[in-house]
Amino acid sequence: MPTQIETFAAGLQDATERRTVLALSKVDLFQSTLEVTAQTTDAEFTAAVATYDGYAQQTFTAWFAPYLGPGQGWIIESPLVIFAVGVVDPVVGNLIGGYVVRDAAGKVRLAVTFDDSVDMSFAGAAIPISAVVAFPVG
């Protein structure tokens, strides 16, 4: 198979374009019952969205400018959002399996599964999220 190389300039352009697309992107948690693959549809993410008491979708307003990550190429990173249960035990709780990011137009752009499910069924439970997308070069 021939060698393919992404240049630094092309990687930066890709990262910059994706950063623009992801401005004002929406973030939803999904329940651990969803088995995520490359073929998982938006409808499946929507059907599995978190339903714990007080759950609210979050927004990544503006992503940080691309930077060169050590040994990875260009990276863009979202601002931090925090999903929290609150100070009272919820009547409805969930086990959370990960999160999905949709661009401002509603198109799924990224899905992340957690190594272990997160229990969002007790007061004080929270999930801080800062998404990272890498654009390899070389």
SEMAR-593399 format. One line per 10 residues: for each residue x negated, y negated, z negated of N, C-alpha, C. Coordinates in nm, 3 decimals, always signed. Atoms other than C-alpha are relative to their C-alpha. Layout:
<pts>
X:Y:Z:X:Y:Z:X:Y:Z; ...
</pts>
This chain:
<pts>
-0.085:+0.117:+0.000:+0.000:+0.000:+0.000:-0.090:-0.124:+0.000; +0.083:+0.120:-0.006:-0.141:-0.346:+0.083:+0.007:-0.080:-0.131; +0.005:+0.085:+0.119:-0.242:-0.589:-0.191:+0.077:-0.128:+0.026; -0.079:+0.123:-0.009:-0.006:-0.876:-0.249:-0.040:-0.091:-0.115; +0.044:+0.094:+0.102:-0.115:-1.188:-0.437:+0.090:-0.122:+0.001; -0.076:+0.123:+0.017:+0.099:-1.471:-0.570:-0.100:-0.108:-0.043; +0.095:+0.107:+0.034:-0.102:-1.794:-0.575:+0.049:-0.079:-0.121; -0.037:+0.084:+0.114:-0.108:-2.028:-0.874:+0.102:-0.106:+0.042; -0.091:+0.105:-0.048:+0.064:-2.298:-0.667:+0.139:+0.057:+0.025; -0.130:-0.061:-0.027:+0.341:-2.062:-0.555:+0.068:+0.040:-0.131
-0.055:-0.037:+0.129:+0.389:-1.932:-0.910:+0.056:-0.121:-0.074; -0.048:+0.123:+0.064:+0.421:-2.287:-1.041:+0.129:-0.048:+0.067; -0.121:+0.042:-0.070:+0.677:-2.369:-0.773:+0.118:+0.090:-0.039; -0.106:-0.094:+0.040:+0.878:-2.054:-0.858:+0.050:-0.033:-0.141; -0.037:+0.030:+0.138:+0.871:-2.141:-1.229:+0.078:-0.131:-0.009; -0.067:+0.130:+0.000:+0.972:-2.502:-1.163:+0.142:+0.010:+0.055; -0.133:-0.019:-0.059:+1.262:-2.397:-0.940:+0.093:+0.073:-0.096; -0.085:-0.075:+0.095:+1.389:-2.145:-1.197:+0.036:-0.086:-0.119; -0.029:+0.092:+0.111:+1.360:-2.406:-1.474:+0.118:-0.090:+0.035; -0.110:+0.087:-0.044:+1.589:-2.633:-1.272:+0.131:+0.077:+0.002
-0.121:-0.082:-0.008:+1.839:-2.352:-1.211:+0.054:+0.031:-0.139; -0.043:-0.040:+0.133:+1.848:-2.264:-1.581:+0.039:-0.116:-0.091; -0.045:+0.114:+0.081:+1.918:-2.618:-1.706:+0.148:+0.015:-0.029; -0.139:-0.013:+0.047:+2.243:-2.611:-1.905:+0.054:+0.143:+0.011; -0.043:-0.140:-0.006:+2.251:-2.231:-1.894:+0.069:+0.040:-0.131; -0.079:-0.048:+0.113:+2.492:-2.049:-2.126:-0.056:+0.132:-0.050; +0.054:-0.119:+0.063:+2.386:-1.780:-2.371:+0.112:+0.068:-0.079; -0.096:-0.080:+0.074:+2.614:-1.504:-2.499:-0.069:+0.121:-0.060; +0.043:-0.126:+0.058:+2.542:-1.221:-2.738:+0.092:+0.110:+0.050; -0.086:-0.113:-0.033:+2.665:-0.877:-2.638:-0.016:+0.109:-0.105
-0.002:-0.105:+0.101:+2.757:-0.586:-2.861:-0.089:+0.117:+0.040; +0.096:-0.109:-0.020:+2.528:-0.287:-2.902:+0.056:+0.117:+0.079; -0.061:-0.110:-0.076:+2.774:-0.056:-2.726:-0.029:-0.010:+0.150; +0.029:+0.018:-0.143:+2.673:-0.199:-2.387:-0.137:+0.058:+0.034; +0.125:-0.056:-0.052:+2.407:+0.005:-2.205:-0.042:-0.085:+0.120; +0.040:+0.095:-0.104:+2.226:-0.258:-1.997:-0.099:+0.064:+0.096; +0.090:-0.041:-0.106:+2.067:-0.167:-1.664:-0.008:-0.114:+0.101; +0.009:+0.101:-0.106:+1.971:-0.364:-1.354:+0.132:-0.015:+0.075; -0.128:+0.005:-0.069:+2.320:-0.284:-1.222:+0.116:-0.049:-0.089; -0.106:+0.048:+0.089:+2.513:-0.418:-1.524:+0.062:-0.126:+0.059
-0.070:+0.112:-0.064:+2.778:-0.658:-1.396:+0.038:-0.107:-0.102; -0.047:+0.108:+0.084:+2.896:-0.991:-1.528:+0.125:+0.041:-0.077; -0.123:-0.046:+0.066:+3.233:-0.830:-1.605:-0.033:+0.089:-0.120; +0.039:-0.087:+0.112:+3.059:-0.570:-1.825:-0.058:-0.082:-0.115; +0.051:+0.088:+0.106:+2.867:-0.842:-2.014:+0.116:-0.072:-0.069; -0.115:+0.073:+0.055:+3.192:-1.036:-2.059:+0.084:+0.091:-0.090; -0.080:-0.094:+0.080:+3.378:-0.728:-2.188:-0.069:+0.034:-0.132; +0.075:-0.038:+0.120:+3.102:-0.666:-2.445:-0.043:-0.120:-0.084; +0.043:+0.120:+0.073:+3.062:-1.026:-2.568:+0.032:+0.013:-0.148; -0.019:-0.005:+0.144:+3.031:-1.067:-2.944:+0.137:-0.055:-0.040
-0.131:+0.043:+0.048:+3.356:-1.106:-3.136:+0.001:-0.023:-0.150; +0.001:+0.021:+0.145:+3.239:-1.157:-3.494:+0.060:-0.137:-0.033; -0.063:+0.125:+0.042:+3.419:-1.429:-3.688:-0.099:-0.116:+0.010; +0.084:+0.118:-0.014:+3.278:-1.770:-3.598:-0.093:+0.002:+0.119; +0.089:-0.007:-0.116:+3.100:-1.652:-3.283:+0.031:-0.113:+0.098; -0.015:+0.103:-0.103:+3.040:-1.928:-3.029:-0.117:+0.009:+0.098; +0.101:+0.003:-0.106:+2.854:-1.930:-2.700:-0.093:-0.119:-0.024; +0.099:+0.107:+0.016:+2.534:-2.141:-2.703:-0.046:-0.046:+0.138; +0.053:+0.054:-0.125:+2.368:-2.357:-2.436:-0.148:-0.029:-0.013; +0.139:+0.042:-0.014:+2.003:-2.382:-2.336:+0.003:-0.127:+0.084
-0.016:+0.127:-0.072:+2.009:-2.751:-2.242:-0.106:-0.019:+0.107; +0.108:+0.020:-0.097:+1.671:-2.807:-2.077:-0.117:+0.089:-0.040; +0.114:-0.087:+0.028:+1.388:-2.556:-2.052:-0.128:-0.082:+0.000; +0.128:+0.069:+0.005:+1.031:-2.660:-2.130:-0.073:+0.014:+0.134; +0.078:-0.001:-0.124:+0.794:-2.740:-1.843:-0.085:+0.127:+0.008; +0.083:-0.119:-0.015:+0.600:-2.444:-1.699:-0.140:-0.021:-0.059; +0.137:+0.001:+0.049:+0.270:-2.358:-1.865:-0.064:+0.133:+0.035; +0.073:-0.124:-0.030:+0.000:-2.103:-1.793:-0.015:+0.081:-0.127; +0.013:-0.090:+0.114:+0.028:-1.812:-2.033:-0.126:+0.084:+0.016; +0.124:-0.079:-0.008:-0.285:-1.613:-2.118:+0.024:+0.135:+0.068
-0.007:-0.127:-0.072:-0.316:-1.333:-1.863:+0.135:+0.032:+0.063; -0.134:-0.030:-0.051:+0.046:-1.367:-1.747:+0.040:-0.082:+0.119; -0.045:+0.090:-0.104:+0.072:-1.654:-1.505:+0.081:-0.112:-0.063; -0.082:+0.111:+0.046:+0.327:-1.932:-1.536:+0.115:+0.051:-0.086; -0.107:-0.036:+0.092:+0.585:-1.923:-1.814:+0.092:-0.121:-0.018; -0.095:+0.103:+0.044:+0.903:-2.119:-1.881:+0.068:+0.054:-0.126; -0.058:-0.039:+0.128:+1.064:-2.116:-2.222:+0.118:-0.091:-0.032; -0.120:+0.076:+0.036:+1.405:-2.223:-2.343:-0.017:-0.066:-0.136; -0.004:+0.050:+0.138:+1.476:-2.436:-2.646:+0.062:+0.107:-0.090; -0.054:-0.094:+0.098:+1.573:-2.250:-2.963:+0.149:-0.022:-0.020
-0.140:+0.002:+0.044:+1.938:-2.166:-3.027:+0.013:+0.104:-0.111; -0.020:-0.093:+0.112:+2.066:-1.993:-3.338:+0.147:+0.040:-0.005; -0.134:-0.056:+0.020:+2.369:-1.766:-3.357:+0.006:+0.038:-0.148; -0.009:-0.025:+0.144:+2.487:-1.750:-3.719:+0.141:+0.041:-0.039; -0.128:-0.042:+0.053:+2.765:-1.586:-3.915:+0.060:-0.109:-0.086; -0.050:+0.100:+0.094:+2.797:-1.860:-4.177:-0.018:+0.046:-0.142; +0.022:-0.026:+0.142:+2.827:-1.853:-4.554:+0.102:+0.095:-0.062; -0.103:-0.092:+0.049:+3.127:-1.619:-4.585:-0.007:+0.129:+0.082; -0.003:-0.127:-0.073:+3.135:-1.249:-4.499:+0.115:-0.003:+0.101; -0.107:+0.000:-0.100:+3.331:-1.217:-4.173:+0.094:+0.119:-0.018
-0.095:-0.111:-0.003:+3.645:-1.006:-4.151:-0.037:+0.092:+0.115; +0.044:-0.075:-0.117:+3.529:-0.901:-3.804:-0.150:-0.022:+0.015; +0.145:+0.006:-0.022:+3.159:-0.821:-3.768:-0.036:+0.081:+0.123; +0.048:-0.075:-0.117:+2.952:-0.680:-3.481:-0.143:+0.045:-0.021; +0.140:-0.035:-0.021:+2.632:-0.493:-3.412:-0.036:-0.056:+0.137; +0.038:+0.069:-0.122:+2.455:-0.701:-3.148:-0.118:+0.070:+0.065; +0.103:-0.072:-0.074:+2.247:-0.533:-2.877:-0.094:-0.089:+0.078; +0.086:+0.091:-0.077:+2.106:-0.839:-2.700:+0.076:-0.122:+0.043; -0.065:+0.120:-0.050:+2.192:-1.149:-2.506:-0.013:-0.011:+0.151; -0.002:+0.023:-0.144:+2.273:-1.260:-2.154:-0.002:-0.150:+0.024
+0.010:+0.142:-0.037:+2.186:-1.594:-1.990:+0.062:-0.016:+0.138; -0.064:+0.034:-0.128:+2.406:-1.739:-1.716:-0.037:-0.143:+0.035; +0.030:+0.137:-0.041:+2.312:-2.045:-1.513:+0.126:-0.085:-0.012; -0.114:+0.092:+0.015:+2.540:-2.352:-1.516:+0.116:+0.038:+0.092; -0.104:-0.044:-0.093:+2.732:-2.201:-1.222:+0.066:+0.132:-0.044; -0.059:-0.123:+0.052:+2.804:-1.884:-1.425:-0.064:+0.128:+0.049; +0.066:-0.119:-0.053:+2.566:-1.645:-1.246:-0.098:+0.057:-0.104; +0.092:-0.065:+0.094:+2.385:-1.392:-1.467:-0.142:-0.011:+0.055; +0.140:+0.019:-0.040:+2.013:-1.474:-1.456:-0.098:+0.082:-0.082; +0.093:-0.070:+0.089:+1.864:-1.282:-1.748:+0.082:+0.075:-0.105
-0.058:-0.077:+0.110:+1.962:-1.009:-1.992:-0.115:+0.055:-0.083; +0.104:-0.047:+0.092:+1.757:-0.917:-2.297:+0.066:+0.094:-0.100; -0.048:-0.094:+0.100:+1.814:-0.610:-2.512:-0.098:+0.001:-0.117; +0.084:-0.005:+0.120:+1.686:-0.597:-2.869:-0.048:+0.143:-0.022; +0.051:-0.133:+0.032:+1.470:-0.306:-2.985:+0.095:+0.072:-0.097; -0.095:-0.054:+0.096:+1.714:-0.255:-3.274:+0.121:-0.093:-0.003; -0.121:+0.081:+0.010:+2.074:-0.372:-3.305:-0.009:-0.091:-0.122; -0.002:+0.096:+0.110:+2.132:-0.676:-3.525:+0.140:-0.003:-0.059; -0.129:-0.005:+0.070:+2.409:-0.656:-3.785:+0.047:-0.142:-0.029; -0.059:+0.132:+0.023:+2.624:-0.970:-3.773:+0.134:+0.018:-0.072
-0.123:-0.027:+0.074:+2.876:-0.857:-4.034:-0.009:-0.045:-0.146; +0.010:+0.048:+0.137:+2.759:-1.036:-4.348:-0.047:-0.145:-0.002; +0.033:+0.142:+0.014:+2.716:-1.393:-4.472:-0.151:-0.021:+0.009; +0.142:+0.035:-0.014:+2.385:-1.552:-4.376:-0.071:+0.066:+0.116; +0.064:-0.067:-0.115:+2.314:-1.322:-4.082:-0.016:-0.100:+0.113; +0.026:+0.093:-0.111:+2.158:-1.508:-3.790:-0.095:+0.063:+0.099; +0.090:-0.044:-0.106:+1.982:-1.447:-3.460:-0.054:-0.125:+0.069; +0.060:+0.111:-0.074:+1.739:-1.716:-3.340:-0.050:+0.050:+0.136; +0.040:-0.043:-0.134:+1.674:-1.701:-2.965:-0.070:-0.114:+0.072; +0.071:+0.086:-0.094:+1.417:-1.870:-2.745:-0.044:+0.091:+0.114
+0.029:-0.088:-0.114:+1.407:-1.706:-2.402:-0.129:-0.042:+0.070; +0.125:+0.022:-0.073:+1.083:-1.670:-2.206:+0.009:+0.074:+0.132; +0.003:-0.062:-0.132:+1.052:-1.600:-1.833:-0.140:-0.019:+0.056; +0.137:+0.006:-0.054:+0.712:-1.517:-1.679:+0.000:+0.013:+0.151; +0.020:-0.003:-0.146:+0.598:-1.570:-1.320:-0.146:+0.039:+0.024; +0.138:-0.048:-0.014:+0.287:-1.353:-1.268:-0.069:-0.056:+0.124; +0.082:+0.044:-0.114:+0.008:-1.475:-1.042:-0.123:+0.088:+0.010; +0.124:-0.076:-0.020:-0.301:-1.314:-0.896:+0.021:+0.126:+0.076
</pts>
